[in-house]
Amino acid sequence: MRTLLTLVSAAALAAAASTQTQQVVIPKGMTTSHPGTTSLTWRNTLFHFQMLYDPSHFLDQGIDYPITITRMQFRASSGATSVGGDTYIGVTAMMCSSPSTYAAPSTTFATNLGVDTTTVFTGNVVCLPAAGTSPNTYIIDIPLQTPFVYDPTSGLNFLIDVNAPTAPVPAALPNMASSSSNATHLARRISTATANAATGALSDFASVVLLDFTPPPNLGAVTPYGAGCNDISVSWYENLTTGSFDLSNSSIRMVPNGTGYNVVPGSNAWFTPVAANLGLTDDSLSPAQPLGFTFPFPGGSTTDIKICSNGFVWLDTTQTAATFSGDPALLLGQAPRFAPLWHDMDPSMGGTVTFDIDPSGQIAYATWDQVPLFTNLASLNTFQVALYASGDVEYRYQGCTSDPGIFGWSPGGNANDPGSIDVSASLPFATFADVFPLVLAHLDRPRINRTLNLEVRNVPGDTTLIALNIGVFKVDPPLNLGVIRMPGCFQHASIDVGVGLPAVVPTTPLSFGVPNLPVLIGVHAYLQALGASPSGNPTGILTTNGLDLLIGQN
């Protein structure tokens, strides 16, 4: 470590971490959407409300440090319009770290206030116009006169308290975007239409709030970069944007190769459906359809399938989800699924979805014929998936368009993510049984006078040694190590200081202390781990991704 300190001190000067204003939306996941609306937060009458938000809304968005909140804004519900100008006179707003939780707050306002309760604003609030967009505009904008420091690692809920002693003039506010379930959205409201009230009524409809904040100075941070080797995936997919699908009037065939598929251009044959329309509607799923044979696929087999109106086929007929928008996390994380064109379609507005068995009894077909996009009924899609008793699969396309979504295949069950590929440009290609890459992960931030805890994950069973390399320089672009018989492996950091320890399968913990030297604040160090694994490649060494450490004080 002394060598590292010498190298780092010679390579860089100490610098403060950025303290520029950042933003976060709470509840988490509601930046562009919201599950509820309410007229009982910012009302067209006088009011008093409190809203409590679980600390996970900050922690799960990477804010695991104290923040100084300088502004709060409240969003109108999607599609609502208003001209603005509504004015509240004499508003008081407070913030605190609440001893109460969102799950069980008191209906007595004072009970929910914490010892750090701060009056952050007093004065008039003038409402801004609501544009009617989705997501809509923020129509309540309150720059804080007194900033508030909130530390989500304290375990205390974040609380906003607003009291408006007079009704707005004029009184024409639209509904506000909100949560709708405290169990799901981890937020709650206490409110009343009485100014300066002591008590209020509980509600699950807590406002969507945009907070401006600054992090503490000299904040430590970690940025992963690059990837580890032996990253093999049985799944494949392509992300789609509106109109980006380019395989109309062609086909793709997946031929089993033992552990995955050889994916090649198909015959572009088309089976004309003869079966009756399944009667699927928007975001709907068929009953289980018997194939008439046992269909093998990587990781299992099935005798029945379920067909979704949104362009995918479940191979596990216990599934009930008919999710409208394709998403890699869902494709990889849920059950086995073929997705010839998974995006938002609505067969209740036109077209048919059918299930047929070939006269040979050896092929089953799911066909979407002239099914329109939910967002554009003039955009029609005709495609089918053919499942062969041999295990072959063919995606066949006639005229198709696309909404945001994906097409591809995965056995699910948290399968390895290969990343999106341009399928038409990649054919032919092959997939094989998942081999997860060696990953170097951080558990906390690098700070002087603290221990930095790390993990090497996905350690193969025959690994005997894990080595951690600490470099002064980032190797960018990475050095391809295939020339030394380590295919798919890359060097991501300069080799300056190293330490080795026995491997622990499947996760090896690592830690080292960062010295209490202020000169290190603002300095970068670059980490990469290696594993001695005889089965990994001819050289017997696997490498991880890199970690860019910005050493801080906080």
WOKA-V954396 format. One record per helix or strand of 2 or more residues. SS is the DSSP state (H for helix, E for strand). FROM is the first residue (numbers start at 0). TO is the last residue. Records with the same first field share a line. If there is no record, write none. Layout:
# WOKA-V954396
SS=FROM-TO / FROM-TO
This chain:
# WOKA-V954396
H=1-10 / 55-58 / 108-111 / 151-153 / 181-184 / 327-332 / 346-348 / 422-425 / 480-483 / 517-519
E=21-25 / 35-37 / 46-52 / 65-75 / 80-81 / 86-97 / 117-125 / 129-130 / 137-150 / 156-163 / 175-177 / 186-191 / 200-202 / 208-214 / 220-224 / 235-239 / 250-255 / 260-264 / 288-296 / 299-307 / 311-313 / 336-341 / 351-356 / 362-372 / 379-387 / 392-396 / 404-409 / 428-429 / 438-441 / 449-456 / 462-470 / 473-479 / 489-492 / 496-501 / 507-513 / 523-532 / 540-549
